[in-house]
C-alpha cells in the first residue's frame, strides 16, 4: 500500500470527541476535492451521533493546519475552460463552510502552523479557533488574483475597524496571538499545552479551552489599528493609496508596496465583495462568492497569478489594467 492509499481526511471517534485530521502534509494539508467530499460526509455523521459531544480538527505534519485550497488544480481547470469542474470544487467547499457554521456542537480547531484560505474556511465558522505561538493566519488571495472566499466575505467586514479590508487586500500574516487580537482566532494556547488540551477535549471537557488559554494583551495589531483604520476604511483603492501616501510612515510605505504587487482586478473585486458582505448573512455571502468564482477564475489574472506564485514561482505576474466600476459590477453576476 503506497502513501496515496492513506486517507487525506482521517475521521475517528475518540472518547466524547469526533476527531478530524487533515492528512496531506506534503501539500501543507491543502484542500482538494476528495478532502472536501470527506468533510461533507463526516459532518452530518458527527452531528447526528449522540456520543459525539464536540469535534477536534487538526492538520498533520507539524508545519501546517491547512495552507488553503488546491488552486493549482483550479488553474488547470480554468485553462481547460472546465467551468463545471471549478463549480464542483467551490460549491462543495462552500457547502462544507456552511455545514460547520450550522454544526450546533463545539467545533474546535487546533491551529499550530500555517492556516490560509481554505484553512480559514474550515475553522473560522466553528466555535473555537485555538492558535499557538507557531500559528500563522492569512487570506492571501489578492496575490493570485482570487478574492477572500470560504465565507470570509461575511467574517472580514465584521472584524473591528478596518482590519477586514486591510487583511483582505494585503494578505497580511497574523502570528499566533495577533490572530486573537484581530478576531480571527478565539483563544491562544501554547504548543506545549496542546496535548493536555486535546486529552481534555477527548473527555468532552470543552471548559479546558478557557482554563488552558492565555489572555492576549494588546500588541502589534492594537498598535497599528489607528493607522489601519485611517488608511483602509476608504471605499476605493485610489483613496486607500492616497491615505497611505499621506500617512508617510515606513508601515504605510510597506503597505503601498504590497498593494502594488497585487492584482488590481482582484483588489477592486475584493473591496466590492466586503462592502456587499457587510449587509448579507453567511448563506448570502457564500452564494455571492460562488457566483463570483465563475467570473474571477476565468479572468486572465487568475491563471497568471497562480502561475507566478505557485507554478513558476517567479513572483512576477503580468496583471491586466485596473477595471472600471461597471466591469467589477458585471463580475458579480
BELQUIBEL-V98470 format. One record per residue. N is the residue number from 0. RES is the residue in one small letter. PHI is phi in degrees with one decimal (NA if undefined). Layout:
n=[N & N]
res=[RES & RES]
phi=[PHI & PHI]
This chain:
n=[0 & 1 & 2 & 3 & 4 & 5 & 6 & 7 & 8 & 9 & 10 & 11 & 12 & 13 & 14 & 15 & 16 & 17 & 18 & 19 & 20 & 21 & 22 & 23 & 24 & 25 & 26 & 27 & 28 & 29 & 30 & 31 & 32 & 33 & 34 & 35 & 36 & 37 & 38 & 39 & 40 & 41 & 42 & 43 & 44 & 45 & 46 & 47 & 48 & 49 & 50 & 51 & 52 & 53 & 54 & 55 & 56 & 57 & 58 & 59 & 60 & 61 & 62 & 63 & 64 & 65 & 66 & 67 & 68 & 69 & 70 & 71 & 72 & 73 & 74 & 75 & 76 & 77 & 78 & 79 & 80 & 81 & 82 & 83 & 84 & 85 & 86 & 87 & 88 & 89 & 90 & 91 & 92 & 93 & 94 & 95 & 96 & 97 & 98 & 99 & 100 & 101 & 102 & 103 & 104 & 105 & 106 & 107 & 108 & 109 & 110 & 111 & 112 & 113 & 114 & 115 & 116 & 117 & 118 & 119 & 120 & 121 & 122 & 123 & 124 & 125 & 126 & 127 & 128 & 129 & 130 & 131 & 132 & 133 & 134 & 135 & 136 & 137 & 138 & 139 & 140 & 141 & 142 & 143 & 144 & 145 & 146 & 147 & 148 & 149 & 150 & 151 & 152 & 153 & 154 & 155 & 156 & 157 & 158 & 159 & 160 & 161 & 162 & 163 & 164 & 165 & 166 & 167 & 168 & 169 & 170 & 171 & 172 & 173 & 174 & 175 & 176 & 177 & 178 & 179 & 180 & 181 & 182 & 183 & 184 & 185 & 186 & 187 & 188 & 189 & 190 & 191 & 192 & 193 & 194 & 195 & 196 & 197 & 198 & 199 & 200 & 201 & 202 & 203 & 204 & 205 & 206 & 207 & 208 & 209 & 210 & 211 & 212 & 213 & 214 & 215 & 216 & 217 & 218 & 219 & 220 & 221 & 222 & 223 & 224 & 225 & 226 & 227 & 228 & 229 & 230 & 231 & 232 & 233 & 234 & 235 & 236 & 237 & 238 & 239 & 240 & 241 & 242 & 243 & 244 & 245 & 246 & 247 & 248 & 249 & 250 & 251 & 252 & 253 & 254 & 255 & 256 & 257 & 258 & 259 & 260 & 261 & 262 & 263 & 264 & 265 & 266 & 267 & 268 & 269 & 270 & 271 & 272 & 273 & 274 & 275 & 276 & 277 & 278 & 279 & 280 & 281 & 282 & 283 & 284 & 285 & 286 & 287 & 288 & 289 & 290 & 291 & 292 & 293 & 294 & 295 & 296 & 297 & 298 & 299 & 300 & 301 & 302 & 303 & 304 & 305 & 306 & 307 & 308 & 309 & 310 & 311 & 312 & 313 & 314 & 315 & 316 & 317 & 318 & 319 & 320 & 321 & 322 & 323 & 324 & 325 & 326 & 327 & 328 & 329 & 330 & 331 & 332]
res=[x & x & x & x & x & x & x & x & x & x & x & x & x & x & x & x & x & x & x & x & x & x & x & x & x & x & x & x & x & x & x & x & x & x & x & x & x & x & x & x & x & x & x & x & x & x & x & x & x & x & x & x & x & x & x & x & x & x & x & x & x & x & x & x & x & x & x & x & x & x & x & x & x & x & x & x & x & x & x & x & x & x & x & x & x & x & x & x & x & x & x & x & x & x & x & x & x & x & x & x & x & x & x & x & x & x & x & x & x & x & x & x & x & x & x & x & x & x & x & x & x & x & x & x & x & x & x & x & x & x & x & x & x & x & x & x & x & x & x & x & x & x & x & x & x & x & x & x & x & x & x & x & x & x & x & x & x & x & x & x & x & x & x & x & x & x & x & x & x & x & x & x & x & x & x & x & x & x & x & x & x & x & x & x & x & x & x & x & x & x & x & x & x & x & x & x & x & x & x & x & x & x & x & x & x & x & x & x & x & x & x & x & x & x & x & x & x & x & x & x & x & x & x & x & x & x & x & x & x & x & x & x & x & x & x & x & x & x & x & x & x & x & x & x & x & x & x & x & x & x & x & x & x & x & x & x & x & x & x & x & x & x & x & x & x & x & x & x & x & x & x & x & x & x & x & x & x & x & x & x & x & x & x & x & x & x & x & x & x & x & x & x & x & x & x & x & x & x & x & x & x & x & x & x & x & x & x & x & x & x & x & x & x & x & x & x & x & x & x & x & x & x & x & x & x & x & x & x & x & x & x & x & x]
phi=[NA & -79.8 & -61.9 & -63.7 & -76.6 & -76.0 & -60.2 & -89.7 & -130.8 & -102.2 & -102.8 & -136.9 & -107.4 & -123.1 & 60.7 & -91.5 & -112.9 & -94.9 & -109.9 & -123.9 & -117.8 & -75.7 & -127.8 & -127.4 & -60.0 & -65.2 & -98.9 & 53.9 & 59.4 & -61.9 & -77.2 & -110.0 & -62.4 & -59.7 & -66.0 & -61.4 & -65.8 & -65.9 & -60.7 & -60.8 & -84.4 & -72.1 & -61.2 & -64.9 & -62.7 & -68.6 & -65.6 & -81.9 & -84.5 & -66.1 & -78.3 & -95.2 & -85.7 & -160.4 & -117.8 & -116.2 & -111.3 & -139.2 & -115.7 & -83.1 & 101.4 & 82.4 & -109.8 & -136.1 & -74.1 & -165.9 & -85.1 & 130.3 & -94.2 & -81.7 & -71.5 & -61.4 & -65.2 & -61.5 & -62.5 & -58.2 & -64.9 & -65.3 & -64.8 & -85.1 & 56.7 & -90.8 & -64.5 & -70.7 & -65.9 & -65.3 & -60.0 & -60.9 & -64.6 & -69.4 & -61.4 & -65.5 & -63.8 & -69.9 & -64.3 & -65.0 & -57.0 & -65.9 & -66.1 & -66.7 & -61.5 & -99.5 & -64.7 & 85.9 & -127.4 & -56.2 & -119.3 & -108.0 & -98.8 & -99.3 & -101.1 & -124.5 & 158.1 & -72.1 & -139.9 & -135.2 & 50.7 & -58.1 & -68.4 & -63.4 & -61.7 & -88.3 & -119.4 & -66.8 & -88.0 & -86.2 & -78.7 & -131.2 & -115.5 & -100.0 & -114.2 & -106.4 & -66.9 & -98.2 & -76.2 & -145.4 & -111.9 & -161.3 & -117.8 & -93.5 & -66.2 & -64.2 & -71.4 & -114.7 & 65.4 & -98.9 & -154.3 & -66.0 & -119.0 & 47.9 & 82.2 & -75.3 & -68.1 & -89.9 & -75.0 & -62.3 & -66.8 & -98.3 & -73.6 & -59.8 & 53.6 & -103.4 & -59.3 & -60.0 & -60.3 & -61.2 & -62.7 & -69.9 & -78.5 & -94.1 & 66.9 & -51.8 & -97.8 & -98.5 & -95.9 & 38.5 & -59.4 & -60.5 & -67.1 & -70.7 & -54.5 & -78.8 & 100.0 & -78.3 & -107.1 & -104.3 & -144.1 & -112.8 & -131.1 & -63.6 & -53.4 & -63.9 & -94.1 & -60.8 & -58.4 & -65.2 & -64.4 & -60.2 & -58.8 & -65.2 & -64.6 & -65.5 & -84.8 & 86.2 & -93.6 & -68.5 & -63.8 & -62.2 & -59.1 & -66.9 & -69.3 & -93.8 & -76.0 & -106.6 & -63.1 & -102.5 & -77.8 & -54.4 & -137.2 & -60.9 & -68.1 & -59.4 & -64.7 & -90.4 & -52.7 & -56.3 & -70.3 & -59.1 & -65.6 & -63.8 & -92.7 & -105.3 & -90.4 & -81.8 & -81.3 & -122.7 & -63.5 & -61.3 & -70.2 & -63.6 & -63.4 & -65.6 & -66.9 & -65.1 & -62.9 & -68.2 & -62.8 & 53.1 & -126.3 & -59.1 & -60.5 & -65.0 & -64.1 & -64.5 & -64.9 & -60.7 & -65.0 & -64.3 & -61.0 & -65.7 & -90.7 & -86.2 & -66.8 & -58.6 & -64.2 & -61.1 & -67.5 & -64.4 & -63.0 & -63.8 & -61.2 & -66.3 & -60.9 & -68.9 & -62.1 & -71.1 & -63.0 & -63.2 & -108.3 & -110.8 & -80.9 & -60.2 & -60.0 & -64.9 & -65.6 & -64.4 & -65.0 & -63.0 & -61.3 & -63.6 & -59.7 & -66.8 & -58.4 & -62.9 & -80.9 & -69.7 & -70.6 & -93.6 & -73.9 & -56.5 & -62.6 & -64.9 & -60.2 & -69.1 & -65.0 & -65.2 & -57.6 & -68.9 & -91.9 & -116.7 & -98.0 & -81.7 & 57.4 & -87.1 & 51.3 & -134.0 & -74.0 & -107.6 & -87.2 & -72.4 & -64.3 & -59.2 & -78.7 & -83.0 & -60.8 & -66.0 & -65.4 & -62.5 & -55.8 & -63.4 & -67.7 & -82.2 & 70.4]
